[in-house]
Amino acid sequence: MSTTKKFTYINRKAPYGSVYALESLEVVLIGAAFEQEVQLVFVDDGVYQLTKGQETDGIGMKNFSKTYAALGDYDVNQIYVCEQSLADRGLTLDDLQALTYEDEDDDWAEKSSMNLVNREQLSDLISDADVLLNF
Amino acid sequence: MALEVNGKSYEVDEEGYLANLNEWDADVAAALAASDDAELTESHWEVINFLREYYEEYQIAPAVRVLTKAIGKRLGKDKGNSKYLYELFPYGPAKQACKYAGLPKPTGCV
């Protein structure tokens, strides 16, 4: 009865200029309840969604960047960030939140969810997905 | 809709969730519980306080599966199971406890 599908979410846009980033995050959190395999990809301006030290008081929006740190609790621990997109924006992995999860099968050891990928690995991720959602 | 507590009026949505989470305090929590004919004990407060802290840190109310796991880790295995949490919050631990904690209805609540 139960079939697990690989859900891959591609996040392409900056966090606050449009509603895409927040909508994507909410769908991911809701979808996590169905215990499917979930992968998040951050590419193009989407890499800004994970930057540290976001401050939204000036634009009157909720700072939802803190919520990404809860993804590990939802068993969403496969986060892929496009290397080239970071480099194009003068960013490195150190500018992003270090998202982690606790591995239930390894005495709850804290492990990193973050993976840096190149264009080739990205296209493999996309072709391996059963369900692809673009935001 | 509005909820009256100690002569002050608080806005709530059609399901009774507090509109502004900054207005929440212990008296409001008790009044929200009273509107469901529930009374808050020390055990309820453990869960409610946990939810407030979780929201403060992550800006979301956790889904019930996440809540159960986290409570187990924080308060011990005898409390981190759905039986215990459903006994405390028979309308659904995440939904009902979040309501008394003054939080929005949890994301992923289906």
gemmi code that builds the backbone of each chain (N, CA, C; Angstrom):
import gemmi

chains = {
    "A": [
        ("MET", (0.824, -1.206, 0.000), (0.000, 0.000, 0.000), (0.862, 1.261, 0.000)),
        ("SER", (1.855, 1.253, 0.878), (2.598, 2.509, 1.005), (3.769, 2.552, 0.026)),
        ("THR", (3.733, 3.534, -0.842), (4.836, 3.734, -1.774), (5.480, 5.060, -1.411)),
        ("THR", (6.789, 5.044, -1.291), (7.490, 6.283, -1.018), (7.988, 6.871, -2.324)),
        ("LYS", (7.670, 8.127, -2.520), (8.146, 8.816, -3.708), (9.178, 9.847, -3.322)),
        ("LYS", (10.004, 10.158, -4.273), (11.028, 11.171, -4.037), (10.491, 12.526, -4.493)),
        ("PHE", (10.237, 13.396, -3.532), (9.741, 14.739, -3.816), (10.919, 15.708, -3.821)),
        ("THR", (11.099, 16.389, -4.924), (12.198, 17.347, -5.013), (11.626, 18.750, -5.234)),
        ("TYR", (11.973, 19.635, -4.330), (11.496, 21.016, -4.394), (12.641, 21.904, -4.861)),
        ("ILE", (12.418, 22.631, -5.935), (13.448, 23.534, -6.443), (13.093, 24.960, -6.047)),
        ("ASN", (13.974, 25.582, -5.296), (13.729, 26.950, -4.831), (14.646, 27.902, -5.583)),
        ("ARG", (14.052, 28.796, -6.341), (14.830, 29.635, -7.258), (14.811, 31.120, -6.932)),
        ("LYS", (13.930, 31.546, -6.032), (13.728, 32.993, -5.871), (14.190, 33.510, -4.507)),
        ("ALA", (14.521, 34.804, -4.470), (14.912, 35.449, -3.221), (13.733, 35.390, -2.239)),
        ("PRO", (14.026, 35.405, -0.921), (12.983, 35.095, 0.056), (11.798, 36.064, 0.145)),
        ("TYR", (12.002, 37.365, -0.028), (10.906, 38.273, 0.330), (10.280, 39.067, -0.816)),
        ("GLY", (10.864, 38.996, -2.029), (10.303, 39.776, -3.126), (9.002, 39.198, -3.651)),
        ("SER", (8.780, 37.933, -3.382), (7.562, 37.257, -3.835), (7.194, 36.254, -2.753)),
        ("VAL", (6.095, 35.574, -2.956), (5.617, 34.668, -1.919), (6.152, 33.238, -2.126)),
        ("TYR", (6.931, 33.021, -3.198), (7.353, 31.663, -3.544), (8.110, 30.944, -2.419)),
        ("ALA", (9.069, 31.638, -1.808), (9.918, 30.973, -0.819), (9.097, 30.481, 0.378)),
        ("LEU", (8.244, 31.363, 0.889), (7.422, 30.992, 2.049), (6.432, 29.880, 1.689)),
        ("GLU", (5.832, 30.005, 0.504), (4.880, 28.967, 0.062), (5.571, 27.614, -0.050)),
        ("SER", (6.759, 27.629, -0.613), (7.509, 26.386, -0.772), (7.770, 25.762, 0.589)),
        ("LEU", (8.242, 26.578, 1.528), (8.556, 26.082, 2.869), (7.318, 25.476, 3.528)),
        ("GLU", (6.186, 26.134, 3.362), (4.959, 25.618, 3.976), (4.528, 24.302, 3.342)),
        ("VAL", (4.643, 24.214, 2.022), (4.283, 22.954, 1.356), (5.211, 21.829, 1.823)),
        ("VAL", (6.494, 22.147, 1.971), (7.457, 21.140, 2.427), (7.076, 20.632, 3.819)),
        ("LEU", (6.738, 21.563, 4.712), (6.402, 21.173, 6.084), (5.114, 20.355, 6.130)),
        ("ILE", (4.143, 20.746, 5.325), (2.889, 20.003, 5.286), (3.127, 18.625, 4.659)),
        ("GLY", (3.879, 18.623, 3.547), (4.162, 17.372, 2.849), (4.940, 16.388, 3.701)),
        ("ALA", (5.741, 16.910, 4.637), (6.569, 16.039, 5.476), (5.719, 15.111, 6.329)),
        ("ALA", (4.477, 15.491, 6.575), (3.580, 14.654, 7.369), (3.278, 13.334, 6.662)),
        ("PHE", (3.481, 13.298, 5.342), (3.139, 12.089, 4.587), (4.316, 11.128, 4.447)),
        ("GLU", (5.409, 11.447, 5.131), (6.578, 10.575, 5.199), (7.069, 10.104, 3.834)),
        ("GLN", (7.240, 11.049, 2.943), (7.856, 10.761, 1.662), (9.331, 11.169, 1.743)),
        ("GLU", (10.095, 10.755, 0.747), (11.485, 11.204, 0.717), (11.522, 12.613, 0.131)),
        ("VAL", (12.107, 13.537, 0.866), (12.057, 14.936, 0.451), (13.463, 15.493, 0.251)),
        ("GLN", (13.645, 16.162, -0.877), (14.909, 16.845, -1.138), (14.624, 18.309, -1.467)),
        ("LEU", (15.407, 19.196, -0.896), (15.255, 20.611, -1.222), (16.482, 21.080, -1.989)),
        ("VAL", (16.228, 21.765, -3.094), (17.316, 22.296, -3.903), (17.221, 23.822, -3.891)),
        ("PHE", (18.326, 24.483, -3.654), (18.369, 25.946, -3.685), (19.307, 26.370, -4.804)),
        ("VAL", (18.734, 27.110, -5.754), (19.493, 27.476, -6.939), (19.149, 28.923, -7.326)),
        ("ASP", (20.006, 29.554, -8.141), (19.824, 30.966, -8.515), (19.634, 31.834, -7.251)),
        ("ASP", (18.709, 32.814, -7.300), (18.504, 33.674, -6.121), (17.924, 32.899, -4.940)),
        ("GLY", (17.481, 31.689, -5.172), (16.962, 30.838, -4.094), (17.976, 30.613, -2.984)),
        ("VAL", (19.278, 30.721, -3.305), (20.293, 30.514, -2.262), (20.183, 31.577, -1.161)),
        ("TYR", (19.618, 32.741, -1.500), (19.451, 33.795, -0.480), (18.470, 33.383, 0.622)),
        ("GLN", (17.602, 32.422, 0.333), (16.622, 31.995, 1.345), (17.314, 31.471, 2.595)),
        ("LEU", (18.498, 30.889, 2.418), (19.185, 30.245, 3.548), (20.238, 31.124, 4.200)),
        ("THR", (20.376, 32.381, 3.740), (21.442, 33.208, 4.322), (21.183, 33.494, 5.797)),
        ("LYS", (22.282, 33.606, 6.537), (22.219, 33.915, 7.974), (21.859, 35.382, 8.180)),
        ("GLY", (21.382, 35.695, 9.369), (21.223, 37.089, 9.781), (20.190, 37.875, 9.005)),
        ("GLN", (19.122, 37.228, 8.560), (18.070, 37.975, 7.861), (17.328, 38.871, 8.852)),
        ("GLU", (16.959, 40.057, 8.375), (16.343, 41.072, 9.232), (15.185, 41.672, 8.449)),
        ("THR", (13.953, 41.434, 8.899), (12.808, 41.817, 8.066), (11.965, 42.950, 8.657)),
        ("ASP", (12.405, 43.523, 9.788), (11.600, 44.573, 10.416), (11.268, 45.706, 9.447)),
        ("GLY", (12.252, 46.098, 8.651), (12.095, 47.221, 7.738), (11.050, 46.999, 6.651)),
        ("ILE", (10.776, 45.742, 6.312), (9.805, 45.487, 5.249), (8.484, 44.952, 5.798)),
        ("GLY", (8.383, 44.891, 7.133), (7.118, 44.497, 7.758), (6.668, 43.081, 7.430)),
        ("MET", (7.632, 42.186, 7.192), (7.257, 40.796, 6.939), (7.810, 39.897, 8.026)),
        ("LYS", (7.168, 38.754, 8.203), (7.663, 37.795, 9.181), (8.985, 37.210, 8.695)),
        ("ASN", (9.962, 37.154, 9.597), (11.245, 36.551, 9.256), (11.120, 35.036, 9.388)),
        ("PHE", (10.835, 34.392, 8.264), (10.626, 32.943, 8.351), (11.921, 32.154, 8.174)),
        ("SER", (13.048, 32.863, 8.101), (14.302, 32.133, 7.894), (14.616, 31.210, 9.079)),
        ("LYS", (14.101, 31.566, 10.273), (14.336, 30.700, 11.438), (13.688, 29.329, 11.274)),
        ("THR", (12.656, 29.279, 10.453), (11.904, 28.029, 10.311), (12.714, 26.940, 9.595)),
        ("TYR", (13.672, 27.351, 8.743), (14.472, 26.333, 8.038), (15.190, 25.412, 9.029)),
        ("ALA", (15.547, 25.977, 10.205), (16.255, 25.164, 11.200), (15.374, 24.051, 11.767)),
        ("ALA", (14.053, 24.155, 11.583), (13.150, 23.107, 12.068), (13.027, 21.951, 11.076)),
        ("LEU", (13.545, 22.109, 9.868), (13.362, 21.071, 8.851), (13.875, 19.710, 9.316)),
        ("GLY", (14.991, 19.730, 10.054), (15.550, 18.471, 10.560), (14.549, 17.719, 11.424)),
        ("ASP", (13.782, 18.456, 12.231), (12.743, 17.840, 13.079), (11.677, 17.142, 12.233)),
        ("TYR", (11.501, 17.645, 11.014), (10.487, 17.088, 10.113), (11.075, 16.011, 9.194)),
        ("ASP", (12.269, 15.524, 9.555), (12.974, 14.527, 8.736), (13.251, 15.009, 7.316)),
        ("VAL", (13.372, 16.304, 7.160), (13.810, 16.844, 5.871), (15.288, 17.185, 6.042)),
        ("ASN", (16.139, 16.308, 5.554), (17.563, 16.479, 5.837), (18.441, 16.360, 4.594)),
        ("GLN", (17.813, 16.452, 3.432), (18.602, 16.460, 2.198), (18.455, 17.818, 1.534)),
        ("ILE", (19.395, 18.700, 1.859), (19.370, 20.065, 1.346), (20.536, 20.220, 0.366)),
        ("TYR", (20.219, 20.620, -0.843), (21.254, 20.760, -1.870), (21.337, 22.214, -2.324)),
        ("VAL", (22.543, 22.760, -2.266), (22.741, 24.152, -2.655), (23.662, 24.195, -3.868)),
        ("CYS", (23.251, 24.955, -4.861), (24.035, 25.041, -6.108), (25.296, 25.887, -5.886)),
        ("GLU", (26.420, 25.229, -6.095), (27.738, 25.827, -5.910), (27.915, 27.081, -6.784)),
        ("GLN", (27.534, 26.936, -8.054), (27.706, 28.020, -9.020), (26.849, 29.237, -8.651)),
        ("SER", (25.603, 28.982, -8.196), (24.718, 30.085, -7.819), (25.304, 30.868, -6.650)),
        ("LEU", (25.895, 30.150, -5.691), (26.545, 30.824, -4.559), (27.705, 31.673, -5.057)),
        ("ALA", (28.579, 31.070, -5.862), (29.773, 31.768, -6.349), (29.394, 33.015, -7.146)),
        ("ASP", (28.359, 32.904, -7.978), (27.919, 34.043, -8.792), (27.489, 35.220, -7.932)),
        ("ARG", (27.076, 34.945, -6.707), (26.596, 36.001, -5.813), (27.616, 36.355, -4.740)),
        ("GLY", (28.809, 35.856, -4.894), (29.866, 36.155, -3.925), (29.607, 35.538, -2.564)),
        ("LEU", (28.880, 34.422, -2.544), (28.569, 33.761, -1.277), (29.306, 32.427, -1.179)),
        ("THR", (29.483, 31.965, 0.059), (29.989, 30.605, 0.270), (29.039, 29.922, 1.251)),
        ("LEU", (29.277, 28.641, 1.484), (28.435, 27.877, 2.409), (28.435, 28.519, 3.805)),
        ("ASP", (29.520, 29.220, 4.163), (29.604, 29.874, 5.469), (28.602, 31.009, 5.635)),
        ("ASP", (28.090, 31.540, 4.526), (27.101, 32.616, 4.614), (25.697, 32.061, 4.857)),
        ("LEU", (25.566, 30.748, 4.761), (24.244, 30.130, 4.916), (24.107, 29.488, 6.291)),
        ("GLN", (22.875, 29.322, 6.727), (22.605, 28.602, 7.968), (23.139, 27.170, 7.846)),
        ("ALA", (23.749, 26.692, 8.927), (24.249, 25.314, 8.919), (23.129, 24.401, 9.411)),
        ("LEU", (22.293, 23.961, 8.497), (21.141, 23.146, 8.887), (21.584, 21.728, 9.235)),
        ("THR", (20.988, 21.201, 10.303), (21.368, 19.866, 10.777), (20.128, 19.026, 11.060)),
        ("TYR", (20.350, 17.751, 11.300), (19.292, 16.869, 11.764), (19.906, 15.874, 12.737)),
        ("GLU", (19.045, 15.218, 13.503), (19.525, 14.203, 14.428), (19.198, 12.836, 13.850)),
        ("ASP", (20.231, 12.022, 13.692), (20.058, 10.720, 13.049), (19.542, 9.690, 14.056)),
        ("GLU", (18.280, 9.313, 13.864), (17.624, 8.373, 14.766), (18.346, 7.027, 14.794)),
        ("ASP", (18.922, 6.638, 13.652), (19.579, 5.326, 13.557), (21.018, 5.365, 14.053)),
        ("ASP", (21.460, 6.511, 14.508), (22.842, 6.639, 14.962), (22.859, 7.358, 16.311)),
        ("ASP", (22.011, 6.878, 17.236), (21.931, 7.427, 18.593), (21.737, 8.949, 18.601)),
        ("TRP", (20.921, 9.448, 17.677), (20.554, 10.862, 17.604), (21.757, 11.779, 17.426)),
        ("ALA", (22.777, 11.276, 16.750), (23.944, 12.126, 16.487), (23.532, 13.266, 15.554)),
        ("GLU", (24.054, 14.464, 15.838), (23.710, 15.613, 15.002), (24.548, 15.592, 13.723)),
        ("LYS", (23.880, 15.652, 12.582), (24.585, 15.597, 11.303), (24.149, 16.749, 10.413)),
        ("SER", (25.013, 17.111, 9.478), (24.697, 18.222, 8.584), (23.713, 17.787, 7.499)),
        ("SER", (22.781, 18.679, 7.190), (21.833, 18.424, 6.094), (22.301, 19.081, 4.800)),
        ("MET", (23.356, 19.887, 4.889), (23.753, 20.739, 3.767), (24.678, 20.020, 2.788)),
        ("ASN", (24.356, 20.112, 1.515), (25.203, 19.535, 0.478), (25.413, 20.553, -0.635)),
        ("LEU", (26.668, 20.754, -0.974), (26.992, 21.642, -2.083), (27.013, 20.800, -3.358)),
        ("VAL", (26.321, 21.246, -4.398), (26.295, 20.445, -5.635), (26.652, 21.296, -6.848)),
        ("ASN", (27.260, 20.655, -7.840), (27.546, 21.358, -9.101), (26.395, 21.130, -10.086)),
        ("ARG", (26.509, 21.763, -11.249), (25.412, 21.708, -12.235), (25.089, 20.268, -12.634)),
        ("GLU", (26.129, 19.458, -12.774), (25.928, 18.078, -13.207), (25.147, 17.286, -12.148)),
        ("GLN", (25.551, 17.466, -10.892), (24.843, 16.780, -9.796), (23.403, 17.264, -9.694)),
        ("LEU", (23.223, 18.570, -9.979), (21.869, 19.130, -9.958), (20.971, 18.451, -10.990)),
        ("SER", (21.504, 18.260, -12.192), (20.649, 17.660, -13.212), (20.358, 16.194, -12.873)),
        ("ASP", (21.292, 15.527, -12.184), (21.011, 14.165, -11.720), (19.883, 14.163, -10.686)),
        ("LEU", (19.946, 15.136, -9.753), (18.902, 15.231, -8.724), (17.535, 15.407, -9.374)),
        ("ILE", (17.507, 16.273, -10.389), (16.241, 16.575, -11.050), (15.730, 15.351, -11.819)),
        ("SER", (16.642, 14.647, -12.494), (16.145, 13.499, -13.274), (15.760, 12.320, -12.381)),
        ("ASP", (16.319, 12.260, -11.153), (15.967, 11.162, -10.231), (14.646, 11.403, -9.483)),
        ("ALA", (14.107, 12.624, -9.560), (12.916, 12.945, -8.771), (11.677, 12.260, -9.353)),
        ("ASP", (10.799, 11.767, -8.461), (9.498, 11.259, -8.914), (8.524, 12.420, -9.074)),
        ("VAL", (8.619, 13.364, -8.140), (7.739, 14.531, -8.184), (8.621, 15.765, -8.071)),
        ("LEU", (8.466, 16.679, -9.006), (9.310, 17.862, -9.036), (8.437, 19.097, -8.845)),
        ("LEU", (8.757, 19.886, -7.842), (7.960, 21.085, -7.585), (8.861, 22.310, -7.665)),
        ("ASN", (8.474, 23.235, -8.512), (9.282, 24.430, -8.774), (8.706, 25.649, -8.093)),
        ("PHE", (9.542, 26.333, -7.317), (9.074, 27.559, -6.672), (10.022, 28.701, -6.996)),
    ],
    "B": [
        ("MET", (-14.659, 37.608, 16.090), (-14.983, 37.040, 17.395), (-14.033, 37.562, 18.463)),
        ("ALA", (-14.483, 37.504, 19.707), (-13.639, 38.016, 20.780), (-13.777, 37.147, 22.026)),
        ("LEU", (-12.727, 37.157, 22.814), (-12.705, 36.424, 24.070), (-12.506, 37.454, 25.190)),
        ("GLU", (-13.355, 37.375, 26.212), (-13.240, 38.316, 27.329), (-12.428, 37.696, 28.461)),
        ("VAL", (-11.358, 38.373, 28.878), (-10.592, 37.897, 30.028), (-10.277, 39.084, 30.935)),
        ("ASN", (-10.663, 38.979, 32.197), (-10.424, 40.047, 33.176), (-10.837, 41.422, 32.642)),
        ("GLY", (-11.970, 41.479, 31.958), (-12.470, 42.750, 31.460), (-11.805, 43.242, 30.194)),
        ("LYS", (-10.840, 42.476, 29.675), (-10.186, 42.879, 28.441), (-10.647, 41.961, 27.305)),
        ("SER", (-10.765, 42.547, 26.113), (-11.267, 41.774, 24.990), (-10.113, 41.370, 24.064)),
        ("TYR", (-10.095, 40.081, 23.704), (-9.038, 39.567, 22.826), (-9.666, 39.034, 21.551)),
        ("GLU", (-9.071, 39.393, 20.421), (-9.601, 38.916, 19.153), (-9.178, 37.461, 18.916)),
        ("VAL", (-10.157, 36.633, 18.548), (-9.845, 35.240, 18.183), (-10.494, 34.926, 16.828)),
        ("ASP", (-9.957, 33.916, 16.122), (-10.543, 33.569, 14.823), (-11.754, 32.650, 15.018)),
        ("GLU", (-12.328, 32.193, 13.904), (-13.587, 31.434, 14.007), (-13.415, 30.102, 14.724)),
        ("GLU", (-12.160, 29.605, 14.797), (-11.936, 28.357, 15.537), (-11.445, 28.605, 16.959)),
        ("GLY", (-11.388, 29.874, 17.349), (-11.013, 30.195, 18.723), (-9.526, 30.421, 18.946)),
        ("TYR", (-8.734, 30.465, 17.865), (-7.300, 30.735, 18.014), (-7.079, 32.232, 18.191)),
        ("LEU", (-6.174, 32.562, 19.113), (-5.861, 33.956, 19.404), (-5.276, 34.639, 18.159)),
        ("ALA", (-5.772, 35.849, 17.852), (-5.320, 36.539, 16.636), (-3.895, 37.075, 16.788)),
        ("ASN", (-3.578, 37.599, 17.959), (-2.260, 38.196, 18.165), (-1.514, 37.461, 19.270)),
        ("LEU", (-0.478, 36.724, 18.891), (0.171, 35.865, 19.875), (0.911, 36.631, 20.963)),
        ("ASN", (1.176, 37.922, 20.723), (1.849, 38.721, 21.753), (0.924, 39.106, 22.909)),
        ("GLU", (-0.373, 38.957, 22.689), (-1.325, 39.301, 23.754), (-1.502, 38.179, 24.767)),
        ("TRP", (-0.893, 37.053, 24.493), (-1.114, 35.847, 25.287), (-0.501, 35.957, 26.685)),
        ("ASP", (-1.197, 35.478, 27.685), (-0.598, 35.248, 28.997), (-1.327, 34.073, 29.656)),
        ("ALA", (-0.936, 33.766, 30.886), (-1.475, 32.572, 31.543), (-2.993, 32.650, 31.717)),
        ("ASP", (-3.510, 33.848, 32.015), (-4.963, 33.990, 32.184), (-5.701, 33.751, 30.873)),
        ("VAL", (-5.111, 34.249, 29.774), (-5.716, 34.035, 28.456), (-5.725, 32.535, 28.144)),
        ("ALA", (-4.620, 31.863, 28.455), (-4.531, 30.410, 28.226), (-5.646, 29.690, 28.978)),
        ("ALA", (-5.843, 30.068, 30.242), (-6.877, 29.421, 31.054), (-8.266, 29.689, 30.471)),
        ("ALA", (-8.470, 30.907, 29.977), (-9.774, 31.256, 29.401), (-10.022, 30.509, 28.094)),
        ("LEU", (-8.958, 30.377, 27.281), (-9.082, 29.617, 26.025), (-9.438, 28.166, 26.337)),
        ("ALA", (-8.822, 27.625, 27.396), (-9.121, 26.249, 27.803), (-10.552, 26.156, 28.325)),
        ("ALA", (-10.943, 27.145, 29.121), (-12.293, 27.125, 29.701), (-13.369, 27.141, 28.620)),
        ("SER", (-13.077, 27.806, 27.487), (-14.078, 27.844, 26.427), (-14.261, 26.459, 25.790)),
        ("ASP", (-13.321, 25.536, 26.029), (-13.488, 24.133, 25.600), (-13.862, 23.244, 26.797)),
        ("ASP", (-14.227, 23.839, 27.931), (-14.503, 23.085, 29.165), (-13.300, 22.279, 29.628)),
        ("ALA", (-12.107, 22.803, 29.390), (-10.902, 22.099, 29.836), (-10.226, 22.907, 30.943)),
        ("GLU", (-9.509, 22.190, 31.806), (-8.784, 22.859, 32.880), (-7.300, 22.537, 32.735)),
        ("LEU", (-6.451, 23.530, 32.904), (-5.023, 23.328, 32.666), (-4.312, 22.872, 33.940)),
        ("THR", (-3.640, 21.738, 33.851), (-2.845, 21.236, 34.970), (-1.369, 21.472, 34.666)),
        ("GLU", (-0.524, 21.116, 35.636), (0.928, 21.228, 35.468), (1.395, 20.505, 34.190)),
        ("SER", (0.794, 19.339, 33.921), (1.184, 18.555, 32.731), (0.814, 19.275, 31.439)),
        ("HIS", (-0.343, 19.948, 31.447), (-0.703, 20.736, 30.274), (0.312, 21.866, 30.062)),
        ("TRP", (0.668, 22.501, 31.163), (1.583, 23.647, 31.060), (2.950, 23.259, 30.503)),
        ("GLU", (3.416, 22.044, 30.843), (4.705, 21.590, 30.292), (4.667, 21.630, 28.764)),
        ("VAL", (3.562, 21.155, 28.215), (3.435, 21.090, 26.759), (3.249, 22.498, 26.179)),
        ("ILE", (2.407, 23.292, 26.834), (2.152, 24.656, 26.356), (3.437, 25.486, 26.364)),
        ("ASN", (4.188, 25.386, 27.457), (5.441, 26.147, 27.530), (6.441, 25.681, 26.477)),
        ("PHE", (6.457, 24.368, 26.251), (7.333, 23.848, 25.209), (6.971, 24.459, 23.851)),
        ("LEU", (5.664, 24.516, 23.553), (5.214, 25.056, 22.267), (5.574, 26.523, 22.105)),
        ("ARG", (5.423, 27.292, 23.179), (5.795, 28.713, 23.113), (7.279, 28.855, 22.777)),
        ("GLU", (8.107, 28.035, 23.428), (9.551, 28.102, 23.170), (9.874, 27.671, 21.743)),
        ("TYR", (9.190, 26.620, 21.282), (9.440, 26.128, 19.924), (9.093, 27.212, 18.908)),
        ("TYR", (7.964, 27.869, 19.146), (7.538, 28.927, 18.229), (8.524, 30.090, 18.233)),
        ("GLU", (8.978, 30.442, 19.425), (9.932, 31.536, 19.569), (11.198, 31.239, 18.747)),
        ("GLU", (11.660, 29.980, 18.805), (12.896, 29.615, 18.124), (12.696, 29.452, 16.610)),
        ("TYR", (11.624, 28.798, 16.191), (11.484, 28.425, 14.777), (10.373, 29.173, 14.035)),
        ("GLN", (9.581, 29.968, 14.751), (8.503, 30.737, 14.109), (7.405, 29.863, 13.506)),
        ("ILE", (7.302, 28.611, 13.965), (6.172, 27.775, 13.557), (5.726, 26.928, 14.747)),
        ("ALA", (4.499, 26.504, 14.697), (4.019, 25.506, 15.648), (4.317, 24.138, 15.036)),
        ("PRO", (4.929, 23.225, 15.789), (5.325, 21.952, 15.197), (4.130, 21.050, 14.892)),
        ("ALA", (4.277, 20.222, 13.857), (3.268, 19.201, 13.563), (3.272, 18.180, 14.700)),
        ("VAL", (2.198, 17.454, 14.839), (2.032, 16.572, 15.995), (3.139, 15.524, 16.094)),
        ("ARG", (3.569, 14.998, 14.966), (4.642, 13.994, 14.968), (5.942, 14.588, 15.536)),
        ("VAL", (6.205, 15.847, 15.140), (7.406, 16.529, 15.600), (7.288, 16.865, 17.089)),
        ("LEU", (6.096, 17.290, 17.480), (5.836, 17.608, 18.886), (6.055, 16.380, 19.766)),
        ("THR", (5.497, 15.251, 19.357), (5.594, 14.025, 20.144), (7.053, 13.626, 20.355)),
        ("LYS", (7.811, 13.664, 19.269), (9.222, 13.298, 19.351), (9.984, 14.249, 20.274)),
        ("ALA", (9.709, 15.546, 20.123), (10.450, 16.546, 20.895), (10.090, 16.490, 22.388)),
        ("ILE", (8.820, 16.251, 22.676), (8.397, 16.136, 24.076), (9.071, 14.925, 24.715)),
        ("GLY", (9.162, 13.830, 23.970), (9.828, 12.629, 24.471), (11.270, 12.900, 24.843)),
        ("LYS", (11.901, 13.692, 24.010), (13.301, 14.007, 24.247), (13.453, 14.930, 25.453)),
        ("ARG", (12.541, 15.894, 25.568), (12.630, 16.902, 26.610), (12.108, 16.395, 27.961)),
        ("LEU", (10.955, 15.724, 27.950), (10.290, 15.395, 29.216), (10.304, 13.902, 29.541)),
        ("GLY", (10.894, 13.115, 28.658), (10.989, 11.683, 28.944), (10.047, 10.864, 28.078)),
        ("LYS", (10.433, 9.600, 27.871), (9.700, 8.717, 26.970), (8.246, 8.488, 27.403)),
        ("ASP", (8.008, 8.473, 28.730), (6.635, 8.216, 29.201), (5.683, 9.345, 28.781)),
        ("LYS", (6.227, 10.490, 28.386), (5.374, 11.604, 27.944), (5.426, 11.819, 26.438)),
        ("GLY", (6.447, 11.260, 25.806), (6.610, 11.463, 24.372), (5.885, 10.419, 23.553)),
        ("ASN", (4.611, 10.237, 23.826), (3.835, 9.291, 23.011), (2.434, 9.844, 22.827)),
        ("SER", (1.774, 9.400, 21.775), (0.482, 10.008, 21.451), (-0.577, 9.712, 22.505)),
        ("LYS", (-0.468, 8.566, 23.181), (-1.478, 8.245, 24.191), (-1.477, 9.303, 25.301)),
        ("TYR", (-0.291, 9.580, 25.834), (-0.173, 10.574, 26.903), (-0.671, 11.942, 26.429)),
        ("LEU", (-0.235, 12.347, 25.235), (-0.593, 13.682, 24.747), (-2.080, 13.787, 24.413)),
        ("TYR", (-2.660, 12.713, 23.893), (-4.097, 12.737, 23.597), (-4.935, 12.735, 24.862)),
        ("GLU", (-4.401, 12.125, 25.951), (-5.125, 12.191, 27.221), (-5.187, 13.624, 27.734)),
        ("LEU", (-4.078, 14.344, 27.547), (-4.046, 15.751, 27.976), (-4.893, 16.629, 27.055)),
        ("PHE", (-4.765, 16.372, 25.750), (-5.416, 17.222, 24.752), (-6.247, 16.351, 23.805)),
        ("PRO", (-7.438, 15.967, 24.242), (-8.224, 15.000, 23.464), (-8.636, 15.490, 22.068)),
        ("TYR", (-8.649, 16.806, 21.841), (-9.010, 17.299, 20.503), (-7.825, 17.256, 19.539)),
        ("GLY", (-6.736, 16.634, 19.954), (-5.535, 16.593, 19.108), (-4.472, 17.447, 19.749)),
        ("PRO", (-3.341, 16.849, 20.151), (-2.343, 17.577, 20.941), (-1.826, 18.844, 20.269)),
        ("ALA", (-1.491, 18.769, 18.993), (-0.905, 19.958, 18.374), (-1.959, 21.057, 18.277)),
        ("LYS", (-3.121, 20.690, 17.764), (-4.179, 21.667, 17.545), (-4.639, 22.335, 18.834)),
        ("GLN", (-4.966, 21.501, 19.813), (-5.545, 22.027, 21.054), (-4.503, 22.739, 21.917)),
        ("ALA", (-3.313, 22.144, 22.034), (-2.282, 22.768, 22.861), (-1.819, 24.085, 22.247)),
        ("CYS", (-1.731, 24.132, 20.926), (-1.340, 25.385, 20.259), (-2.367, 26.471, 20.519)),
        ("LYS", (-3.617, 26.073, 20.534), (-4.680, 27.043, 20.784), (-4.509, 27.680, 22.158)),
        ("TYR", (-4.289, 26.844, 23.181), (-4.122, 27.387, 24.535), (-2.824, 28.167, 24.665)),
        ("ALA", (-1.828, 27.816, 23.842), (-0.546, 28.525, 23.874), (-0.616, 29.837, 23.102)),
        ("GLY", (-1.783, 30.114, 22.496), (-1.949, 31.375, 21.778), (-1.262, 31.390, 20.421)),
        ("LEU", (-0.931, 30.205, 19.898), (-0.222, 30.121, 18.623), (-1.206, 29.869, 17.493)),
        ("PRO", (-0.771, 30.142, 16.258), (-1.644, 29.797, 15.129), (-1.783, 28.280, 15.020)),
        ("LYS", (-2.800, 27.854, 14.299), (-2.988, 26.428, 14.075), (-1.748, 25.871, 13.385)),
        ("PRO", (-1.249, 24.700, 13.843), (0.040, 24.240, 13.326), (0.066, 24.012, 11.823)),
        ("THR", (1.192, 24.343, 11.219), (1.422, 24.044, 9.804), (1.527, 22.533, 9.672)),
        ("GLY", (0.857, 21.980, 8.693), (0.928, 20.536, 8.514), (-0.148, 19.824, 9.294)),
        ("CYS", (-1.100, 20.580, 9.771), (-2.199, 20.002, 10.514), (-3.283, 19.641, 9.504)),
        ("VAL", (-3.405, 18.329, 9.197), (-4.340, 17.950, 8.137), (-5.578, 17.266, 8.673)),
    ],
}
model = gemmi.Model(1)
for chain_id, residues in chains.items():
    chain = gemmi.Chain(chain_id)
    for i, (resn, *xyz) in enumerate(residues, 1):
        res = gemmi.Residue()
        res.name, res.seqid = resn, gemmi.SeqId(i, " ")
        for name, pos in zip(("N", "CA", "C"), xyz):
            atom = gemmi.Atom()
            atom.name, atom.element = name, gemmi.Element(name[0])
            atom.pos, atom.b_iso = gemmi.Position(*pos), 0.0
            res.add_atom(atom)
        chain.add_residue(res)
    model.add_chain(chain)
structure = gemmi.Structure()
structure.add_model(model)
structure.setup_entities()
